[in-house]
Structure formats: C-alpha cells, structure tokens
Amino acid sequence: MAGFLQQVVEGLGAGAIYASLALALVLIYQFTGIVNFAQGELAMFSTYLAWQFTAAGLPFWLALVSTLVVSFAGGMLIERVIIRPVEGAPELTVVIVTVGLFIFVNAAAGWIWSFTIKDFPNPFPEGALTAGSVSVGYSTLGILGVVTVVMGLLYLLFQHTKIGLGMRAVASSSQSARLVGIRVGWTLALGWGLAATVGAVSGVLVAPLLFLDPNLMGGVLIYAFAAATLGGFDSPVGAVVGGLIVGVAETLAGAYVGFIGSDLKIGVPLVIILGVLLLRPQGLFGRAVVERV
C-alpha cells in the first residue's frame, strides 16, 4: 500500500506539470477555437530565456518574472502577426500555421542556443517530507504549489476583474462581445499572451527534472493534449484535473503494468486520448456541442 501511495504522489507531481501546459492549450482554444500545436515549443523557448537570464547573473525568481513578462508580450505579438492574418480561415490552414510555428520556434532555439543539452537550476530545495513510509519531495510540493497559485490567480482574473470578464465574454461569443464595446482583437491577443505565460511556467517547472534542449517539451505536449482532451478543451478546471489524472495513470501503469515499464509510458496518454474521443469526445468537464437543424 505504501508503494502504491508513493507512486500516486509522484504521479501528482508529474501531472501538475502536464496540467499547466494543458491549461495553456485550453486558454487559447477557449478564446480562439484554435488548437495550438506550437504551445510546447513556445514554453521551451521561454525556458531558454529563463536559463539565459540566470546565466547572466539574475536570481532565479527575478529571472522567472522577467521571463513571464517577455513571454506574455511574445504571445501577444504572435497572435497579432501570425494568427490574426488567418483568422476565419479553414481549420486546416490554422493547423498548418501552428505546426509551422512549432518547427520555426524549435529551429530558432537550436540556432540561438545550439542543441547542446544544458542544466537548468532547480528553484526548490533537495530532500523530501516524509509521512510514515511515503515521502514527498520538496520539488513535487513546489510544483503542486506553483500550479495551485496559477489556478488561483486565473480564477481571480476571470471572476473579479473587468479584463477577465471581457475575456470570458469573448470566449462565450465574440460577436456579442463586440456589440457591447469589448475590443475583441486585443482581448484575443491578451488570451495568447496569458497562455504563453502559463506555458512558460510549465517549461520552467519541467526543465530541472530533465535536461534543457530544444526538444524539451515534445513529450510533455503529448501528455498535455491527453490532459486537455480528458478534462475538456473548454474547461480550465478540467485541464488541471485531467493533467493530474494523466500523471497518476502514467506513473501507475509504468510501475504495475509489466509490459509498459518506463519505455512504453508514452503510450498511456495516446490510449487516453483515443478512449476519450470514442466514449466522451467533450471530455469530463466539457460541454457537448448541440447543433439544431
């Protein structure tokens, strides 16, 4: 039993990282209806910025704040320059644009910082908190705490600020929001900036656990898609819950399903995506789309 609980705790730590990137995917989808395949690469690029700031001598948390500011501005710029021209275009066109952005950002990171693996500083202390026979690493606690804070800040933004209410209005109906005087274009840009900021948090959280290179977020993006699909692409809460479930499921499958082990765990999110699309396409917390003929 203790071993099972230990695996669950480790799964929650991994799931929190998946949840943060899934949250970024859901934010963009809510505002624009776009599934951003480049979200992981944008998070990776932001992580390189954080590494560059720390390498220049900035304290980690100051480097993180600077990275979030730059990421927010970069997300808004991408929406205005790259996404806005294809607004209203066929879905395949938008998919191709985001895939092209994926390739471009990955290549740009390799060109600027090279493809050499780099160490990323861990902001959390080493060691673990032990309760009985179960130990929880300070890093896991820190990751869960950061994701909780991000969720709390997003809740306050959307529920208690004019900007957040405007963003919710645009997500609900951009045409109606425009009629009541909301600047829909800038609100969409804010949504992309916010998603880029949340994605940057995900990259900074995962980099100390792995090694920083241009392919850092490739695997994480698959888990994030599984989390968003499971929770529902129109539900930020669902993205977080889905991320935690995916993290626990992956960890337990790797530990207790013999033929999966550590090598085939990447198949777990793919099975989850397939199962959800077949059984409940809108996800656990999503809303089914009803079309009246």
N, C-alpha and C positions, 0 to 999 in steps of 0.2 A: 504493500500500500504506500509506503514511504517513497519507493521508487516511482510509482505512478504519479504521486503528488509532485515530485521533483520534476518530472517530465512536463506536467501541466504548467508549473511555474515558468520553466524555460520556454515553453510554447507561448505563454502570455507575453513574455519579453520580446520574442520574435514577432508575435502577432501585432504588438503595438507599433513596430516599425512598418509592417505591411499596412496597418490601419492608417498611418499618417500619409503614406503615398496614395492609398485608395481614397482618402479624404480629398486630396488634391484632384484626383481624377473626377470625383463626384462633383466638386465645386464647379469645374469647367463645364461638365455635362449639364448641370442644373441651369447654368446661365446661358449656354450657347447651343446645347444639344450636340456638342462635339465630343467624341472620344479621343482624347489627346494621346496618341501613341508615343509622343516625344516627352511625356511627363517625367519619365525616369531619367532621360538624358539631361533634361533641364535641372533636375535635382543633383545629378552628378556634376554638372558644370558649376552649380552653386557650391558644392562641396569643395571643388578645386579652389574656388575663390576664398572659402574659409581657410583652407590649407595655406594659400598664398598670404593671407593676412597674418596668420600665426607665424609663418616663416619670416615675415617682415618684422616680427617682434611684438605684435599686438597680443594682449592677454586673450585667452580663448573666448571668454564671454563677450568681450568687446568685438572680437573678430566675428563672432556669430551675429551680433546685432548689425554690424556693417554688412555682412553677407545677406541678411534678410532684407535690408534696405535696398541693396543693389538688385537682389532677386525680384523684389516687388516692382521696381522700376523696369527691369528687364522683361518681366511678364507682361506689363502694360505695353511696352514697346513692341513685343512680338504680336500682341493682339492687333495693335494699330497698323503695323507694317505688313505682317504676313497673313494674319487671319482675316482682317477686315476686307481685303480685296476679294476674298472668295465667300464672303457672307451671302447666304442664299443659294450658293452653287449646289449641284448634286452631291449627295453624301460621299460618293466615291472620290470626287475631286478633293473634298476636305480631308478624307483619309489619306490620299496621296500626299497632300501638303504636310500633314503631321508626320507621316513616315519620312518624307524628305527632310523635315526639320530634325527628326531623330538622327538621320545619317549625318547631316551637316554639323549638329552640335557635337556628336561623337568624334567626328574627324577634327573639328576645331579644337576640342580639348586635347586630342593627341598631338596636334600641331603646336599648340601653345606650351603644353606641359610635358610632352612626349608620352610614350606608352610604358615608360618605366614605372614599376609599382612603387608607391610611396606609403610611408607610415602616417597615420592620422592620429593626432593626440586624443586621448580619452578624457573627457571632462569629469568623469566620475571616478571616485577612488577605487582602488582594488580592494578585494575582500568581499565578505558576504555576511548577511544577517541570518543567523541560524535559529530555527524554531523547531525543537525536537530533532528529528532526523532529516528535516527539509531545510536546505539553505537557499537563500535568495541573494544573488549577487547585487552589490550596490549599483552596478551598471544596469541590471534589469529594473531595479527600483527607480533609478533615474530616468530610464526610457519611459516606463509607465507614468511617472510623474510628469514628464515633459508633454507626453501625448494628452494627459488629463488636462494640463494647463491650456494646451492649444484648443482642446474641445471647449473648455470653459470660456476662453476668450472669444471663440467663434459664436458661442451661444449669446454672450453679452452683445457682440456686434450685431447679430441678426435680430435679436429681440428688443434691444434697448437703445439703438442709435438710428438716426434718420438715414444714414448711409446704408446700414444693414436692412432697414425696412424697404428702402428703394431697391436694393439688390434682390430682396425676396419678391418684390412686385415684378421686377423684370423677369425673374426666374419663372414666375407664375404666368405672366402674359406680357411680352414686350410691347405689343400694340396698345394694350390698355394702359401700361405704364407711360408710354409716350404721350397718350392723350391727356394724362393728368400732370404733364410737365416734367417728368423724370427724363434726364439726359441718358437715354438708353446706351448710346455709343460709349460714353465714358464709364457707365456702370459696367458694361461688359469688359472694358479694359481693366477696371478695378477687380473684377472677378478673376481675370487671368493673372493679375499681379498677386492677388491673395493666394491663388492656387500655387503659383511659383514659390511663394514664401513658405507655404506649408510643405511643399515638396522639398525645399531646401532643408527644412528641419529633419525630414526623413533621411536625406543623404548624410547629414552631419551625424545622425544617430547610428546609422549602419556602418559608416566608414571605419570607426575604431574597432569594430568586430571583424572586419575584413581587411583588405588592403585597397588603398585608393588607386584606381586606374580608370581609364575611360569606359571600361565595361562594368563598372561597379554596380550599377542599378539594373543591369539586364535581367538577372534572375529575380530581383526584388519586384520588378514591374509585373512579372507573371503572377506572383503571389498577390500583388495589389489589385490586378484585374480580377483575380478569383475572389478577393475580399469585396470589391465593389459589386461584382455580379451576385455574390451570395447575399449581401446586405441590401442591394438595390441601388442602381445608379442615380436615383433621385432622392436618396436618403443619406445625409451625412452621418446620422447616428448608425444607420445600417452599415456604412463603410467601416466604422470603428468596430462594431460588433462582429462584422464579417471578418475583419482582419484578425481579431483575437481568436475566432473560431478556426480560421485557416491556420494560424500559427500553432494552436494546440493540436489540431488534426495532423499537421505535418510532423510535429515532434513525436506524437504518439505512434503514428504509422512507422516512422523511422526506427522507433525503439522496440515496437512489439510485433510488427509485421515482417517476418523473416526475409522474404524475397525483396522487400523495399530497401531496408537498411538506410545508409547515408547516401547511396549512389542514386537511388530512384525516387528520392523525396520530391524532386521537381515534378513528378507525375501526379502528386496529390492535388495541387491546385488545378491542373488540367482536368482531372476527374471531377473536381468540384464544379468547375465552370460548365462542363458537359452536363452533369447531373442537374444543375440549377436551370440551365436553358431548356432541358427536356421536361422538367417537372414543375418549375415555377419561374418562368422567364423574368418576372418583375422582381425577383429576389424576396428575401424575408420581410423587408420593411418597405419595399417599393409599391407603387400603385399601378395596377393593371390599366392599360390604355383601352378605353371603350370607344369604338367608332360607330356612330349612328349612320345608317344608310338612308 
